[in-house]
Amino acid sequence: MNTNQKVYAVIGGYDYEGESFHSLRLFDAFSSAQAYSETLKNEGFDYVKLEVKDIFFGSTISHLKIV
C-alpha cells in the first residue's frame, strides 16, 4: 500500500510583508493549482508560490506495543 501522496500548495504574498496565510490552498491536481495561482496574481499579490508537498498517512496506534 502506497502511503505517500503529493499535494500542490499555492500561496500568495506581498513584498516586504511575506506570505498571506489566508490565501493558502491545497490541490490534488496541478491544473487546478495553476488556475488558482493565476487568480491570486490577478487579485494583486506581488508574488505567488506553488510547491509540491508530500503527504504521509499513518497511524500512531500501529507503533504501540501491547503487553
C-alpha positions as CSV (number, residue, x, y, z in Angstrom):
1,M,0.0,0.0,0.0
2,N,1.5,3.4,-1.1
3,T,1.0,5.8,1.8
4,N,3.0,8.6,0.1
5,Q,0.9,11.1,-1.9
6,K,1.5,14.6,-3.3
7,V,-0.4,17.8,-3.0
8,Y,0.1,21.2,-4.6
9,A,0.3,24.1,-2.2
10,V,-0.4,27.6,-3.5
11,I,0.0,30.8,-1.5
12,G,0.2,34.5,-2.4
13,G,2.5,37.0,-0.8
14,Y,3.4,40.7,-0.7
15,D,6.9,42.1,-1.0
16,Y,8.2,43.2,2.4
17,E,5.2,41.5,4.2
18,G,5.6,37.9,3.3
19,E,3.0,35.2,2.5
20,S,-0.7,35.8,3.2
21,F,-1.8,32.7,5.1
22,H,-5.5,33.2,4.3
23,S,-4.7,32.7,0.6
24,L,-3.2,29.2,1.2
25,R,-4.9,26.4,-0.6
26,L,-4.0,22.7,-1.3
27,F,-4.9,20.9,-4.6
28,D,-4.6,17.4,-5.8
29,A,-4.5,18.4,-9.5
30,F,-1.7,20.6,-10.9
31,S,-4.1,22.3,-13.4
32,S,-6.3,23.5,-10.5
33,A,-3.3,24.8,-8.6
34,Q,-2.1,26.7,-11.7
35,A,-5.5,28.2,-12.2
36,Y,-5.7,29.4,-8.6
37,S,-2.1,30.7,-8.9
38,E,-3.3,32.9,-11.8
39,T,-6.3,34.0,-9.8
40,L,-4.0,35.2,-7.0
41,K,-1.8,37.1,-9.4
42,N,-4.9,38.8,-10.8
43,E,-6.1,39.7,-7.3
44,G,-3.0,41.8,-6.8
45,F,-0.5,39.7,-4.9
46,D,3.1,40.6,-5.6
47,Y,4.1,37.0,-5.9
48,V,2.7,33.5,-5.8
49,K,4.4,30.3,-4.7
50,L,3.3,26.9,-6.0
51,E,5.1,24.0,-4.4
52,V,4.7,20.2,-4.4
53,K,4.5,18.7,-0.9
54,D,4.4,15.1,0.2
55,I,1.6,13.8,2.4
56,F,2.2,10.8,4.6
57,F,-0.6,8.8,6.1
58,G,-0.1,6.6,9.1
59,S,-1.4,5.6,12.4
60,T,0.5,6.1,15.6
61,I,-1.5,3.2,17.1
62,S,0.2,0.8,14.8
63,H,3.5,1.7,16.6
64,L,2.2,0.9,20.1
65,K,3.2,-2.4,21.7
66,I,0.6,-4.0,23.9
67,V,1.9,-6.2,26.7
